[in-house]
Amino acid sequence: MANIKQHIEQQSAFKFMTDELQFASAVGRKKLMHRQFLTNPFELRMELDIQEAVCQFAEKHHNTAVMAQLIEQLCHVNDISQSVVNLIDGNVLDDIQLFEVKKFSLISDKVSKLLMDNGFDWIPFHDLTLVIDTLDPDKNRLPQFHIYSSYKPELAEIRQKIDQSTDEEEIEKLKWEESQMEDKIRTALSKRLSMKALQIQQNLDQIGYLDLLLAHAEQIRKWQLCKPTIVEDKSKTTGCCSCSAEENNNTPSEANKSSNMEGNSRFIGLFNPLVKHSTGNFQAIDIELKHEPTLITGANMSGKTVLLKTIGLAQTMCQFGFFVPAASAEIALVDDILFSIGDQQSEMNGLSSFAVEILNIDKIIKAVKEEQQILALVDELARTTNPEEGKALVSSFIQIMQQYHTDALITTHYGGLQSDCRRLRVKGLKIKNNEKNITPENINRYMDYQLVETTQDDVPMEAISIAEIFGVDEELILKAKKKLAN
């Protein structure tokens, strides 16, 4: 199973969404990079519920002093993980590390109070008052640290003598004594703080989590992302896709939201933020994924590849705990998302495009035969080989996906495929007679990306029309038309 870094590298739209997140701290981005691909429905529902609560909190306090104070505190958080590790290992912290621990503990205390005072208790924090008092004996509550004289009366006396003495030899001796005493105090402080090291680390983790969720909340507001409903195949009684009765009782509202007894994924108004950002427009689509392969046909430039990437994006975002780019979404969880899309093939140097493609297909087949629940997204399978062999490979792949009831979307430009499977067609170009205003720059306005069920095994033929729109050589167009007519 790919981790989040691999998904970011594999999916440009997912990279766009993660790069766009605005973190206040380094620990927020670190938390993102440690996110897990969740396959347990109860855990994912809880994650989405927490995100929803953070969204409501952020919306309520948007542009208020509460949110400004919260963000200000998060901006001052440093990653003190190494200092905490040193405490856990029994090492003595230096003054800089002790300062880091004190500063963080003060911030943690302020963040916790801000949340609790405003009725938000979804993200609990440990009380670090003991840590603060240990590092702030004078109770000034300032983000600074040194070995205070108040730690030890003898230290105060030595420092007073140093200030009053004019004898260089005596001052040197006193400073050595001061240094020895400070080392003992650092050792005692570190030993005392080590008892709170795990709580400090857990609060640091919670701060990063809060920062991540607030970044998500802003992205949700900007793109109008939706909270997906997690659905399950009620016919299955084993495996990670089945919640226990106890789990269902814990989240009754979520469990009863959908009447989707088949456990199918359904998207209404699904869109791709990267495409929308790049072009300023994206026609949202509706689609249902069933536990079977679906063959998708459509003309060139009809958005088949983008459709696969958009579905992959939504599934990925959901299972990493994100809201998804749709008006509404019901999503069945999978163990993994496997792609075979042309623009990813350059990653494997030294192999032909067909070799890379067929290895990707083999990986998908092995996964389903190992009884993994996967989402397979395959773009123009076998397009680089001869049509006879290509059709045979596509039909055989579909049959295997049918045999294992796999959620698989396969786009193709092949017609006459010998395969009895669900078929969808992208509507494609909607050109009126004598349309004169179509150009390569505005052709997307004339494309209808809606999907329709079809029983036909042929594919739309619009390549010549598109070539004409692009002003391709007239002789080529005329000869191609004559050959089609014959």
C-alpha positions as CSV (number, residue, x, y, z in Angstrom):
1,M,0.0,0.0,0.0
2,A,1.4,3.4,-1.0
3,N,2.0,6.0,1.7
4,I,0.9,9.6,1.4
5,K,4.2,10.7,-0.1
6,Q,3.9,8.1,-2.9
7,H,0.3,9.2,-3.6
8,I,1.5,12.8,-3.8
9,E,4.2,11.9,-6.3
10,Q,1.8,9.7,-8.3
11,Q,-1.2,12.1,-8.5
12,S,-0.6,15.6,-9.7
13,A,-4.1,16.7,-8.4
14,F,-3.4,15.3,-5.0
15,K,-0.1,17.1,-4.9
16,F,-1.9,20.3,-5.9
17,M,-4.3,19.9,-3.0
18,T,-1.6,19.1,-0.4
19,D,0.7,21.8,-1.6
20,E,-2.1,24.3,-1.3
21,L,-2.7,23.6,2.4
22,Q,-1.6,26.7,4.4
23,F,0.1,25.6,7.6
24,A,0.9,27.8,10.5
25,S,3.7,25.5,11.8
26,A,6.2,23.0,10.6
27,V,4.6,20.3,12.8
28,G,1.3,20.7,10.8
29,R,3.0,19.8,7.5
30,K,4.9,17.0,9.3
31,K,1.5,15.7,10.6
32,L,0.3,15.7,7.0
33,M,3.2,13.6,5.8
34,H,2.5,11.0,8.5
35,R,-1.1,10.6,7.6
36,Q,-2.2,7.0,7.1
37,F,-4.4,5.5,4.3
38,L,-7.4,4.5,6.4
39,T,-9.2,1.3,5.6
40,N,-11.2,0.9,8.8
41,P,-14.6,2.6,8.4
42,F,-15.0,3.4,12.1
43,E,-11.6,5.1,12.3
44,L,-12.3,7.1,9.1
45,R,-15.8,8.2,10.2
46,M,-14.3,9.5,13.4
47,E,-11.6,11.3,11.5
48,L,-14.1,13.0,9.3
49,D,-16.3,13.9,12.3
50,I,-13.4,15.6,13.9
51,Q,-12.7,17.5,10.7
52,E,-16.3,18.6,10.5
53,A,-16.2,19.9,14.0
54,V,-13.0,21.9,13.2
55,C,-14.7,23.3,10.1
56,Q,-17.7,24.4,12.3
57,F,-15.3,26.0,14.8
58,A,-13.3,27.7,12.1
59,E,-16.5,29.0,10.4
60,K,-17.9,30.3,13.7
61,H,-14.7,32.2,14.6
62,H,-13.6,33.2,11.1
63,N,-12.0,36.6,11.2
64,T,-12.4,36.9,15.0
65,A,-9.9,37.5,17.8
66,V,-10.2,33.8,18.8
67,M,-9.0,32.5,15.4
68,A,-6.3,35.2,15.2
69,Q,-5.0,34.3,18.6
70,L,-5.1,30.6,17.8
71,I,-3.2,31.0,14.5
72,E,-0.7,33.4,16.2
73,Q,0.1,30.7,18.8
74,L,0.5,28.0,16.2
75,C,2.9,30.2,14.2
76,H,5.3,30.2,17.1
77,V,5.4,26.4,17.4
78,N,8.7,24.8,16.7
79,D,9.3,21.1,16.2
80,I,10.9,20.1,19.5
81,S,10.7,16.3,18.8
82,Q,14.5,15.9,19.3
83,S,14.4,17.6,22.6
84,V,11.6,15.3,23.7
85,V,13.5,12.2,22.5
86,N,16.5,13.4,24.5
87,L,14.3,13.5,27.6
88,I,12.9,10.1,27.0
89,D,16.4,8.7,26.5
90,G,17.5,10.2,29.8
91,N,19.8,12.8,28.3
92,V,20.4,16.2,29.9
93,L,19.0,19.1,28.0
94,D,21.0,22.3,27.3
95,D,19.6,25.7,27.8
96,I,18.3,26.0,24.3
97,Q,16.4,22.8,24.5
98,L,15.0,23.7,27.9
99,F,13.9,27.0,26.4
100,E,12.2,25.1,23.5
101,V,10.3,22.9,26.0
102,K,9.2,25.8,28.1
103,K,8.1,27.9,25.1
104,F,6.1,25.0,23.6
105,S,4.5,24.2,27.0
106,L,3.3,27.8,27.3
107,I,1.9,27.7,23.8
108,S,0.2,24.3,24.4
109,D,-1.4,25.7,27.5
110,K,-2.7,28.8,25.7
111,V,-4.0,26.8,22.8
112,S,-5.8,24.3,25.1
113,K,-7.4,27.2,27.0
114,L,-8.5,28.9,23.8
115,L,-10.2,25.8,22.6
116,M,-11.8,24.9,25.9
117,D,-13.0,28.4,26.6
118,N,-14.8,28.4,23.2
119,G,-16.5,25.0,23.6
120,F,-14.2,22.9,21.5
121,D,-13.1,19.7,23.2
122,W,-12.5,17.4,20.2
123,I,-8.7,17.6,20.5
124,P,-7.6,17.0,24.1
125,F,-4.4,18.3,25.5
126,H,-2.4,17.2,28.6
127,D,-2.0,19.7,31.4
128,L,1.7,20.8,31.3
129,T,1.5,23.1,34.3
130,L,4.2,21.0,36.1
131,V,6.5,21.5,33.1
132,I,5.9,25.2,33.0
133,D,6.4,25.7,36.7
134,T,9.6,23.6,36.6
135,L,11.0,25.9,33.9
136,D,9.5,29.1,35.2
137,P,10.2,29.2,38.9
138,D,9.6,32.9,39.0
139,K,6.2,32.5,37.4
140,N,6.8,35.2,34.8
141,R,5.2,33.0,32.1
142,L,7.5,34.5,29.4
143,P,8.9,32.5,26.5
144,Q,12.5,32.7,27.7
145,F,14.8,30.6,29.8
146,H,18.0,30.6,31.7
147,I,19.2,28.9,34.9
148,Y,17.4,31.1,37.3
149,S,18.9,32.1,40.7
150,S,15.7,31.1,42.4
151,Y,16.5,27.4,41.6
152,K,19.0,27.3,44.4
153,P,19.8,29.8,47.1
154,E,23.5,28.9,46.9
155,L,23.5,29.8,43.2
156,A,22.0,33.2,44.0
157,E,24.8,33.7,46.6
158,I,27.5,32.8,44.1
159,R,26.1,35.1,41.5
160,Q,25.9,37.9,44.0
161,K,29.6,37.4,44.9
162,I,30.6,37.5,41.3
163,D,28.8,40.8,40.8
164,Q,30.5,42.3,43.9
165,S,34.0,40.9,43.5
166,T,36.8,42.8,41.8
167,D,39.4,40.0,42.2
168,E,39.8,38.2,38.9
169,E,41.1,35.0,40.4
170,E,38.2,34.9,42.8
171,I,35.7,35.6,40.0
172,E,37.1,32.8,37.9
173,K,36.8,30.4,40.8
174,L,33.2,31.5,41.5
175,K,32.2,31.2,37.9
176,W,33.5,27.6,37.9
177,E,31.4,26.9,40.9
178,E,28.4,28.6,39.2
179,S,29.0,26.4,36.1
180,Q,29.1,23.2,38.2
181,M,25.9,24.1,40.1
182,E,24.1,25.0,36.8
183,D,25.0,21.6,35.4
184,K,23.5,19.9,38.4
185,I,20.4,22.0,38.1
186,R,20.1,21.1,34.3
187,T,20.4,17.4,35.3
188,A,17.7,17.7,37.9
189,L,15.4,19.7,35.6
190,S,15.9,17.1,32.8
191,K,15.2,14.2,35.1
192,R,12.0,15.9,36.4
193,L,10.8,16.8,32.9
194,S,11.5,13.3,31.6
195,M,8.4,12.1,33.6
196,K,6.3,14.4,31.4
197,A,8.1,13.7,28.1
198,L,5.4,11.5,26.6
199,Q,2.7,14.1,27.5
200,I,4.8,16.8,25.9
201,Q,5.2,14.7,22.7
202,Q,1.5,13.9,22.6
203,N,0.7,17.6,22.9
204,L,3.1,18.4,20.2
205,D,1.4,15.8,18.0
206,Q,-2.0,17.4,18.8
207,I,-0.8,20.8,17.9
208,G,0.3,19.5,14.5
209,Y,-3.0,17.7,14.1
210,L,-4.9,20.9,14.9
211,D,-2.8,22.9,12.5
212,L,-3.5,20.3,9.8
213,L,-7.2,20.3,10.4
214,L,-7.4,24.1,10.3
215,A,-5.5,24.1,7.0
216,H,-8.0,21.5,5.8
217,A,-10.9,23.6,7.0
218,E,-9.7,26.6,5.0
219,Q,-9.3,24.4,1.9
220,I,-12.8,23.0,2.4
221,R,-14.3,26.5,2.6
222,K,-12.4,27.6,-0.5
223,W,-13.3,24.7,-2.7
224,Q,-16.6,23.8,-1.2
225,L,-15.5,20.2,-0.5
226,C,-18.0,17.8,1.0
227,K,-17.8,15.4,3.8
228,P,-18.1,11.9,2.3
229,T,-20.4,9.3,3.7
230,I,-18.6,6.0,4.2
231,V,-20.6,3.1,2.9
232,E,-20.2,-0.7,3.3
233,D,-21.3,-3.7,1.4
234,K,-23.9,-5.1,3.7
235,S,-23.6,-8.5,2.1
236,K,-20.1,-8.9,3.5
237,T,-19.7,-10.0,7.0
238,T,-15.9,-10.3,7.2
239,G,-12.9,-8.2,6.5
240,C,-12.0,-4.6,7.4
241,C,-15.0,-3.3,5.5
242,S,-17.4,-4.6,8.2
243,C,-18.0,-2.6,11.4
244,S,-19.0,-4.3,14.6
245,A,-22.3,-3.6,16.3
246,E,-20.4,-1.6,18.9
247,E,-18.8,0.6,16.2
248,N,-22.2,1.2,14.5
249,N,-23.7,2.1,17.9
250,N,-21.0,4.6,18.4
251,T,-21.9,6.5,15.2
252,P,-25.6,5.9,14.6
253,S,-26.2,9.1,12.6
254,E,-23.4,8.3,10.2
255,A,-24.2,4.7,9.9
256,N,-27.8,5.5,9.0
257,K,-27.2,8.3,6.6
258,S,-27.1,6.2,3.5
259,S,-29.5,3.6,2.2
260,N,-26.8,2.4,-0.1
261,M,-27.1,-1.3,0.7
262,E,-24.8,-2.4,-2.2
263,G,-21.8,-0.5,-0.8
264,N,-21.3,1.3,-4.1
265,S,-19.4,4.6,-4.3
266,R,-21.5,7.4,-5.7
267,F,-20.5,10.9,-6.6
268,I,-22.7,13.8,-7.4
269,G,-21.1,16.9,-8.8
270,L,-17.6,15.5,-8.8
271,F,-14.9,17.9,-10.0
272,N,-11.2,18.2,-10.2
273,P,-9.7,21.3,-8.4
274,L,-6.4,21.2,-10.3
275,V,-8.3,21.3,-13.7
276,K,-10.6,24.0,-12.3
277,H,-7.6,26.0,-11.1
278,S,-5.8,25.6,-14.5
279,T,-8.7,26.3,-16.8
280,G,-11.1,28.3,-14.7
281,N,-13.8,25.7,-15.5
282,F,-14.6,22.1,-14.9
283,Q,-17.9,20.4,-15.7
284,A,-18.9,18.4,-12.6
285,I,-20.0,14.9,-13.2
286,D,-22.2,12.2,-11.5
287,I,-21.0,8.6,-11.4
288,E,-21.6,5.5,-9.5
289,L,-18.9,2.8,-9.1
290,K,-20.2,-0.7,-8.8
291,H,-18.3,-3.8,-7.7
292,E,-17.6,-4.7,-11.3
293,P,-15.5,-3.3,-14.2
294,T,-16.9,-0.4,-16.1
295,L,-15.7,0.4,-19.6
296,I,-15.7,4.1,-20.5
297,T,-15.6,5.3,-24.1
298,G,-15.6,8.7,-25.6
299,A,-14.0,10.9,-28.2
300,N,-10.5,12.2,-28.0
301,M,-10.3,15.2,-25.6
302,S,-13.6,14.1,-24.0
303,G,-12.0,14.0,-20.5
304,K,-11.8,10.2,-20.0
305,T,-8.3,10.5,-18.5
306,V,-9.2,13.4,-16.3
307,L,-12.3,11.4,-15.1
308,L,-10.1,8.6,-13.9
309,K,-7.7,11.0,-12.2
310,T,-10.6,12.8,-10.5
311,I,-12.1,9.6,-9.2
312,G,-8.6,8.5,-8.0
313,L,-8.2,11.9,-6.3
314,A,-11.6,11.7,-4.5
315,Q,-10.9,8.2,-3.2
316,T,-7.4,9.1,-2.1
317,M,-8.5,12.3,-0.3
318,C,-11.2,10.4,1.4
319,Q,-9.1,7.6,2.7
320,F,-6.4,10.1,4.0
321,G,-9.1,11.9,5.9
322,F,-9.8,14.8,3.6
323,F,-13.2,16.0,2.5
324,V,-13.7,15.5,-1.3
325,P,-14.3,17.6,-4.3
326,A,-18.0,16.9,-4.9
327,A,-21.5,18.2,-4.1
328,S,-22.0,14.9,-2.3
329,A,-20.2,11.6,-2.1
330,E,-20.8,8.1,-0.8
331,I,-17.5,6.2,-0.8
332,A,-16.8,2.5,-0.3
333,L,-13.3,2.0,1.2
334,V,-10.6,0.0,-0.6
335,D,-7.3,-1.5,0.5
336,D,-5.4,0.3,-2.3
337,I,-5.8,2.4,-5.4
338,L,-3.9,1.1,-8.4
339,F,-3.3,3.2,-11.6
340,S,-2.3,2.5,-15.1
341,I,-2.2,5.9,-16.7
342,G,0.1,6.9,-19.5
343,D,1.7,10.1,-18.0
344,Q,3.0,8.1,-15.0
345,Q,5.0,5.7,-17.2
346,S,8.1,7.9,-17.5
347,E,9.0,7.0,-13.9
348,M,10.3,3.6,-15.0
349,N,13.3,4.3,-17.1
350,G,14.5,1.8,-19.7
351,L,11.2,0.2,-20.5
352,S,8.8,0.8,-23.3
353,S,5.4,2.4,-22.6
354,F,3.7,-0.9,-23.3
355,A,6.1,-2.8,-21.0
356,V,5.4,-0.4,-18.2
357,E,1.6,-0.5,-18.8
358,I,1.5,-4.3,-18.8
359,L,3.5,-4.5,-15.6
360,N,1.0,-2.1,-14.0
361,I,-1.8,-4.4,-15.2
362,D,-0.1,-7.4,-13.8
363,K,0.2,-5.6,-10.4
364,I,-3.5,-5.0,-10.5
365,I,-4.3,-8.6,-11.3
366,K,-2.0,-10.0,-8.6
367,A,-3.7,-7.7,-6.1
368,V,-7.2,-8.9,-6.9
369,K,-6.1,-12.5,-6.9
370,E,-4.7,-11.9,-3.4
371,E,-8.3,-10.8,-2.5
372,Q,-7.4,-7.2,-1.9
373,Q,-10.2,-4.8,-2.3
374,I,-8.8,-2.3,-4.8
375,L,-9.9,0.5,-7.0
376,A,-8.3,0.0,-10.4
377,L,-8.1,3.0,-12.8
378,V,-6.8,2.0,-16.2
379,D,-6.5,4.5,-19.1
380,E,-6.5,3.3,-22.7
381,L,-5.3,-0.3,-22.0
382,A,-3.0,-1.7,-24.7
383,R,-3.3,1.4,-26.8
384,T,0.3,1.1,-28.0
385,T,0.0,-2.4,-29.4
386,N,-1.8,-3.6,-32.5
387,P,-5.6,-3.5,-32.4
388,E,-6.2,-7.2,-32.5
389,E,-4.0,-8.0,-29.5
390,G,-5.1,-4.8,-27.8
391,K,-8.7,-5.8,-27.9
392,A,-7.9,-9.3,-26.6
393,L,-6.0,-7.9,-23.7
394,V,-8.7,-5.4,-22.8
395,S,-11.4,-8.1,-23.0
396,S,-9.4,-10.5,-20.9
397,F,-8.6,-7.9,-18.3
398,I,-12.3,-7.0,-17.9
399,Q,-13.2,-10.7,-17.5
400,I,-10.7,-11.1,-14.6
401,M,-12.0,-7.9,-13.0
402,Q,-15.6,-9.3,-13.3
403,Q,-14.5,-12.6,-11.8
404,Y,-13.2,-10.9,-8.7
405,H,-16.0,-8.2,-8.5
406,T,-13.4,-5.5,-8.6
407,D,-14.1,-1.8,-8.8
408,A,-12.3,-1.0,-12.1
409,L,-12.7,1.8,-14.5
410,I,-11.1,1.2,-17.9
411,T,-11.1,3.8,-20.7
412,T,-10.7,2.6,-24.3
413,H,-10.7,3.8,-27.9
414,Y,-11.3,0.3,-29.1
415,G,-14.7,-0.7,-30.6
416,G,-16.1,-4.2,-30.9
417,L,-14.8,-5.5,-27.6
418,Q,-16.0,-9.0,-26.8
419,S,-16.9,-8.3,-23.2
420,D,-20.3,-8.1,-21.5
421,C,-19.7,-5.5,-18.9
422,R,-21.1,-2.2,-17.8
423,R,-20.4,0.6,-20.3
424,L,-20.4,4.4,-19.9
425,R,-19.9,6.9,-22.7
426,V,-18.8,10.5,-22.4
427,K,-21.2,12.6,-24.5
428,G,-18.4,14.5,-26.1
429,L,-18.6,17.4,-28.6
430,K,-21.9,19.2,-28.9
431,I,-21.6,21.1,-32.2
432,K,-24.5,22.6,-33.9
433,N,-24.7,22.7,-37.7
434,N,-22.4,25.3,-39.3
435,E,-20.8,26.1,-36.0
436,K,-18.0,28.6,-36.9
437,N,-16.7,29.8,-33.5
438,I,-14.9,26.7,-32.2
439,T,-11.1,27.1,-31.7
440,P,-8.5,25.1,-30.0
441,E,-8.6,27.6,-27.2
442,N,-12.4,27.4,-26.5
443,I,-13.1,23.8,-27.6
444,N,-13.7,22.8,-23.9
445,R,-16.8,24.9,-23.9
446,Y,-18.3,22.6,-26.6
447,M,-17.5,19.4,-24.8
448,D,-20.1,17.7,-22.7
449,Y,-18.4,15.6,-20.1
450,Q,-21.5,13.9,-18.8
451,L,-21.6,10.1,-18.6
452,V,-24.4,8.1,-20.0
453,E,-25.1,4.4,-19.8
454,T,-24.7,2.6,-23.2
455,T,-25.0,-0.9,-24.5
456,Q,-23.2,-0.2,-27.7
457,D,-19.7,-1.6,-28.2
458,D,-18.6,1.0,-30.7
459,V,-16.8,4.3,-29.8
460,P,-17.6,7.8,-30.9
461,M,-15.7,9.0,-33.9
462,E,-14.9,12.7,-33.5
463,A,-11.1,12.7,-34.2
464,I,-11.5,14.2,-37.7
465,S,-13.9,16.9,-36.5
466,I,-11.3,17.9,-33.8
467,A,-8.5,17.8,-36.3
468,E,-10.6,20.2,-38.5
469,I,-11.1,22.5,-35.6
470,F,-7.4,22.6,-35.0
471,G,-6.8,23.6,-38.6
472,V,-4.9,20.5,-39.6
473,D,-3.9,20.2,-43.3
474,E,-7.0,20.0,-45.5
475,E,-5.6,17.3,-47.7
476,L,-5.2,15.0,-44.7
477,I,-8.8,15.7,-43.6
478,L,-10.3,15.0,-47.0
479,K,-8.4,11.8,-47.6
480,A,-9.4,10.5,-44.1
481,K,-13.0,11.3,-44.8
482,K,-12.9,9.4,-48.1
483,K,-11.4,6.4,-46.4
484,L,-14.2,6.4,-43.8
485,A,-16.8,6.7,-46.5
486,N,-15.5,3.6,-48.3
